[in-house]
């Protein structure tokens, strides 16, 4: 019995620490993405996307360790050697989280010196990310809070655009629709044009595009297209924090993926199926753009701009940070 009593006492002692850690996770997350953004920004315009990506991932891992955040990487860029799927982070005696990491979304944008690259991090309770078939792509549509409950992936795109316009008290011709500039979207682009809406083509940035579509005042009214399943889950977490709408359906590339999809082939997932209820998100700008200012350096340090979002605290914050030690998050 004494052993059990000690376990109970230890559990009681740990609970305040766990509560405190969960309350502090949002500011900790933003320090992680700031570190990644500052490291990657050193490579803007230098034509080295892999170095930009590696620098961000390494900085992100070091920030995790310095802040004592514990958990494991569940979602992240394929092929990342530093923060690959299953990577354990921090000491095991700390309150644990499952993380979705994207040290650099838009590494090629960083390499070319183009706007739109960001660092993204999501934290959720352990084992709360959805278990989905191992299919590479999904087709999806993202819009703001006004369109919640009004969209249907089974309907023609033109009908959904009319519903978005109606929800925004606008005309379809007023809408600006973000689409990744990919050959697979040729027909989709023609559908949007035939419906009368305007198009904003994105070279990269599925997650950023979804954030722009779900936020007000960005000049983007919706995002449509076929994109990565992992990126869509990460985007859904942010969209849930913003109160927006996101619908997705598996888009198998071949017969093998159709078999993997199984009974879920044809199922439409909403935000509640793709994102855990308790989710914290941090996004920091790297090369700047409509969503966030980019990380920059000067003679007295550097600066970053970030967004933090939390369903835990029902908040969305935009944070400008001065970093007095160049290259490091303050």
C-alpha positions as CSV (number, residue, x, y, z in Angstrom):
1,X,0.0,0.0,0.0
2,X,2.8,2.4,0.8
3,X,4.0,2.2,-2.8
4,X,0.6,3.2,-4.1
5,X,0.4,6.0,-1.5
6,X,3.7,7.3,-2.8
7,X,2.4,7.2,-6.4
8,X,-0.7,9.2,-5.4
9,X,1.4,11.7,-3.5
10,X,3.7,12.1,-6.5
11,X,0.7,12.5,-8.8
12,X,-0.8,15.2,-6.6
13,X,2.6,17.0,-6.5
14,X,2.9,16.9,-10.3
15,X,-0.6,18.3,-11.0
16,X,0.1,22.0,-10.3
17,X,3.2,21.7,-12.4
18,X,1.2,20.2,-15.3
19,X,-1.4,22.9,-15.0
20,X,1.2,25.6,-15.0
21,X,3.0,24.1,-18.0
22,X,-0.2,23.9,-20.0
23,X,-1.0,27.5,-19.1
24,X,2.5,28.5,-20.3
25,X,2.6,26.5,-23.5
26,X,1.5,29.3,-25.8
27,X,4.3,31.7,-24.9
28,X,6.7,28.8,-25.1
29,X,5.5,27.8,-28.5
30,X,6.0,31.3,-29.9
31,X,9.6,31.3,-28.6
32,X,10.2,28.1,-30.5
33,X,8.8,29.5,-33.8
34,X,10.7,32.7,-33.3
35,X,14.0,30.8,-33.0
36,X,13.2,28.8,-36.2
37,X,12.2,32.0,-38.1
38,X,15.3,33.9,-37.1
39,X,17.6,31.0,-38.1
40,X,15.9,30.5,-41.4
41,X,15.8,34.2,-42.2
42,X,19.6,34.2,-42.4
43,X,19.2,32.3,-45.7
44,X,16.7,34.5,-47.4
45,X,17.6,34.9,-51.1
46,X,20.7,32.7,-50.9
47,X,19.3,29.9,-53.1
48,X,19.7,27.2,-50.5
49,X,16.3,25.9,-49.5
50,X,17.7,22.8,-47.7
51,X,20.0,24.9,-45.5
52,X,17.1,27.3,-44.7
53,X,15.0,24.3,-43.7
54,X,17.8,22.6,-41.7
55,X,18.7,25.8,-39.8
56,X,15.1,26.3,-38.8
57,X,14.6,22.7,-37.6
58,X,17.9,22.7,-35.6
59,X,16.9,26.0,-34.0
60,X,13.5,24.7,-33.2
61,X,14.8,21.6,-31.5
62,X,17.3,23.6,-29.4
63,X,14.5,26.0,-28.3
64,X,12.4,23.0,-27.3
65,X,15.2,21.7,-25.2
66,X,16.0,25.1,-23.6
67,X,12.3,25.7,-22.7
68,X,11.9,22.2,-21.2
69,X,8.9,21.4,-23.4
70,X,8.3,17.6,-23.5
71,X,6.5,15.5,-26.0
72,X,6.9,13.9,-29.4
73,X,6.6,15.0,-33.0
74,X,3.5,13.5,-34.6
75,X,3.2,15.6,-37.8
76,X,5.8,17.4,-39.8
77,X,7.5,17.8,-43.1
78,X,8.4,14.5,-44.7
79,X,12.1,13.7,-44.8
80,X,13.0,16.1,-42.0
81,X,16.0,14.5,-40.3
82,X,16.0,16.7,-37.2
83,X,12.3,16.7,-36.3
84,X,11.1,13.5,-38.0
85,X,7.9,11.7,-37.0
86,X,8.2,10.1,-33.6
87,X,11.1,12.3,-32.4
88,X,11.0,12.6,-28.6
89,X,11.5,16.1,-27.3
90,X,12.6,17.1,-23.8
91,X,12.7,15.1,-20.6
92,X,10.1,12.5,-20.0
93,X,9.2,13.8,-16.5
94,X,7.8,17.0,-18.0
95,X,4.1,17.4,-19.0
96,X,3.8,15.9,-22.4
97,X,2.4,17.2,-25.7
98,X,2.0,15.9,-29.2
99,X,3.5,18.4,-31.7
100,X,2.9,19.2,-35.3
101,X,6.0,21.0,-36.5
102,X,6.7,23.0,-39.7
103,X,10.0,24.7,-39.1
104,X,9.7,26.4,-42.5
105,X,6.6,26.4,-44.6
106,X,7.9,27.7,-47.9
107,X,11.6,26.9,-47.9
108,X,11.8,27.6,-51.6
109,X,10.4,31.0,-50.9
110,X,13.1,31.7,-48.5
111,X,15.8,30.5,-50.9
112,X,14.4,32.8,-53.7
113,X,13.9,35.8,-51.4
114,X,10.2,35.7,-51.9
115,X,7.5,36.6,-49.4
116,X,5.1,34.1,-47.7
117,X,7.4,31.8,-45.7
118,X,6.5,31.1,-42.0
119,X,7.4,28.8,-39.1
120,X,4.5,26.9,-37.6
121,X,4.0,24.8,-34.5
122,X,1.0,23.2,-33.0
123,X,0.7,21.5,-29.5
124,X,-2.2,19.2,-28.4
125,X,-2.8,16.7,-25.7
126,X,-1.1,13.3,-26.2
127,X,-2.8,11.0,-28.7
128,X,-5.5,13.6,-29.7
129,X,-4.5,14.2,-33.3
130,X,-6.9,12.3,-35.6
131,X,-5.9,8.8,-36.9
132,X,-6.4,9.1,-40.7
133,X,-5.5,6.8,-43.6
134,X,-2.0,7.2,-44.9
135,X,-3.1,9.0,-48.0
136,X,-0.9,11.9,-49.3
137,X,-3.5,14.4,-50.5
138,X,-6.9,15.8,-49.7
139,X,-9.2,18.1,-51.6
140,X,-10.3,21.0,-49.5
141,X,-12.0,24.3,-49.1
142,X,-11.3,26.9,-46.4
143,X,-13.3,30.0,-45.6
144,X,-14.0,32.4,-42.7
145,X,-16.4,32.2,-39.8
146,X,-19.2,33.6,-41.9
147,X,-19.3,30.5,-44.1
148,X,-19.5,28.0,-41.2
149,X,-22.1,25.4,-42.0
150,X,-22.8,26.8,-45.5
151,X,-20.3,24.8,-47.6
152,X,-20.6,21.3,-49.1
153,X,-17.8,19.5,-50.9
154,X,-20.3,17.4,-52.8
155,X,-21.7,20.5,-54.5
156,X,-20.1,22.3,-57.5
157,X,-17.4,24.8,-56.6
158,X,-19.5,27.7,-58.1
159,X,-22.3,26.9,-55.6
160,X,-19.9,27.1,-52.7
161,X,-18.4,30.4,-54.0
162,X,-22.0,31.8,-54.2
163,X,-22.6,30.8,-50.6
164,X,-19.3,32.4,-49.4
165,X,-20.3,35.6,-51.2
166,X,-23.7,35.6,-49.7
167,X,-22.3,35.0,-46.2
168,X,-19.9,38.0,-46.7
169,X,-22.7,40.2,-48.2
170,X,-20.7,40.4,-51.4
171,X,-20.8,39.3,-55.0
172,X,-18.9,36.4,-56.4
173,X,-16.9,38.8,-58.5
174,X,-15.7,40.5,-55.3
175,X,-14.2,37.3,-54.0
176,X,-10.4,36.5,-54.1
177,X,-9.7,32.8,-54.0
178,X,-6.3,31.4,-53.0
179,X,-5.0,28.3,-55.0
180,X,-1.6,26.7,-55.0
181,X,0.0,27.1,-58.4
182,X,0.2,23.5,-59.4
183,X,-0.6,21.6,-62.6
184,X,-3.2,19.5,-60.8
185,X,-5.2,22.7,-60.2
186,X,-5.7,23.6,-63.9
187,X,-9.3,22.6,-64.0
188,X,-10.1,24.1,-60.6
189,X,-8.6,27.4,-61.7
190,X,-10.9,27.4,-64.8
191,X,-13.9,26.7,-62.5
192,X,-13.2,29.7,-60.3
193,X,-12.7,31.9,-63.3
194,X,-15.9,30.7,-64.9
195,X,-17.7,31.4,-61.6
196,X,-16.5,35.0,-61.9
197,X,-14.2,35.1,-58.8
198,X,-10.7,36.4,-58.8
199,X,-7.7,34.1,-58.1
200,X,-4.6,34.6,-56.0
201,X,-2.0,31.9,-57.0
202,X,0.4,30.8,-54.3
203,X,3.8,29.3,-55.0
204,X,3.8,27.7,-51.6
205,X,2.0,28.0,-48.3
206,X,-1.0,25.7,-47.8
207,X,-1.1,26.5,-44.0
208,X,-0.6,30.2,-44.5
209,X,-3.2,30.2,-47.3
210,X,-5.7,28.6,-45.0
211,X,-5.0,31.2,-42.3
212,X,-5.5,34.0,-44.7
213,X,-8.8,32.5,-45.9
214,X,-10.1,32.0,-42.3
215,X,-9.0,35.5,-41.2
216,X,-10.8,38.8,-41.9
217,X,-9.1,41.7,-43.7
218,X,-6.5,39.7,-45.5
219,X,-7.8,40.1,-49.0
220,X,-8.3,36.3,-49.3
221,X,-11.9,35.1,-49.0
222,X,-11.4,31.4,-49.5
223,X,-8.8,28.8,-50.3
224,X,-9.5,25.7,-52.5
225,X,-7.5,22.9,-54.0
226,X,-5.7,19.6,-53.4
227,X,-3.0,19.7,-50.8
228,X,-1.2,17.6,-48.3
229,X,-3.1,15.7,-45.6
230,X,-0.6,16.6,-42.9
231,X,-0.6,20.3,-43.8
232,X,-4.4,20.2,-43.9
233,X,-4.5,18.8,-40.3
234,X,-2.2,21.6,-39.1
235,X,-4.2,24.2,-41.0
236,X,-7.4,22.8,-39.4
237,X,-6.0,23.4,-36.0
238,X,-5.4,27.1,-36.8
239,X,-8.7,27.4,-38.5
240,X,-10.5,26.0,-35.5
241,X,-8.8,28.6,-33.3
242,X,-10.0,31.3,-35.7
243,X,-13.6,30.0,-35.8
244,X,-13.4,29.4,-39.6
245,X,-14.6,26.7,-41.9
246,X,-12.5,23.9,-43.4
247,X,-13.8,20.8,-45.2
248,X,-11.6,18.1,-46.6
249,X,-11.9,14.8,-48.4
250,X,-9.2,12.2,-49.1
251,X,-7.8,12.4,-52.7
252,X,-6.0,9.1,-53.4
253,X,-3.3,9.3,-56.1
254,X,-3.4,5.6,-57.0
255,X,-5.1,2.3,-56.4
256,X,-2.8,1.6,-53.4
257,X,-4.0,4.8,-51.7
258,X,-7.6,3.9,-52.5
259,X,-7.1,0.7,-50.6
260,X,-5.5,2.5,-47.7
261,X,-8.5,4.9,-47.6
262,X,-10.8,2.0,-47.3
263,X,-14.3,2.9,-45.9
264,X,-13.2,6.5,-45.4
265,X,-12.9,7.1,-49.1
266,X,-15.4,9.8,-49.9
267,X,-15.9,10.9,-46.3
268,X,-15.8,14.6,-45.7
269,X,-13.9,15.8,-42.7
270,X,-14.7,19.1,-40.9
271,X,-12.6,21.1,-38.4
272,X,-14.0,19.0,-35.5
273,X,-12.7,15.8,-37.1
274,X,-9.3,17.1,-38.2
275,X,-8.4,19.2,-35.1
276,X,-8.4,18.3,-31.4
277,X,-10.7,20.4,-29.2
278,X,-7.8,21.6,-27.1
279,X,-5.1,23.1,-29.4
280,X,-2.5,25.8,-29.3
281,X,-0.8,27.2,-32.4
282,X,2.1,29.6,-33.0
283,X,3.1,31.0,-36.4
284,X,6.1,33.4,-36.9
285,X,6.9,35.1,-40.2
286,X,10.2,34.4,-41.9
287,X,10.2,36.2,-45.2
288,X,7.1,38.5,-44.6
289,X,3.9,38.8,-46.5
290,X,0.2,39.5,-46.1
291,X,-0.1,37.3,-43.0
292,X,2.9,38.4,-41.0
293,X,6.0,40.6,-41.3
294,X,9.2,38.8,-41.9
295,X,12.1,38.3,-39.4
296,X,14.8,41.0,-39.8
297,X,18.1,41.9,-38.4
298,X,19.7,45.2,-37.6
299,X,22.7,46.7,-35.7
300,X,20.9,46.4,-32.4
301,X,19.4,42.9,-32.8
302,X,16.4,41.5,-34.7
303,X,12.6,41.5,-34.8
304,X,9.8,39.0,-35.5
305,X,6.1,39.1,-35.8
306,X,3.9,36.2,-34.8
307,X,0.4,34.9,-34.3
308,X,-0.6,32.8,-31.4
309,X,-4.0,31.0,-31.3
310,X,-5.5,28.9,-28.6
311,X,-8.8,27.1,-28.1
312,X,-7.7,26.5,-24.5
313,X,-7.9,30.3,-23.8
314,X,-10.1,31.3,-26.7
315,X,-7.5,33.9,-27.9
316,X,-5.8,35.0,-31.0
317,X,-2.8,37.4,-30.5
318,X,-0.5,39.2,-32.9
319,X,2.9,39.7,-31.2
320,X,5.8,41.9,-32.3
321,X,9.1,40.9,-30.6
322,X,12.5,42.6,-30.4
323,X,15.4,40.2,-30.0
324,X,18.4,41.9,-28.5
325,X,20.6,38.9,-29.0
326,X,20.9,38.6,-32.8
327,X,19.9,35.2,-34.1
328,X,18.3,34.0,-30.9
329,X,14.8,34.3,-29.6
330,X,14.7,36.6,-26.6
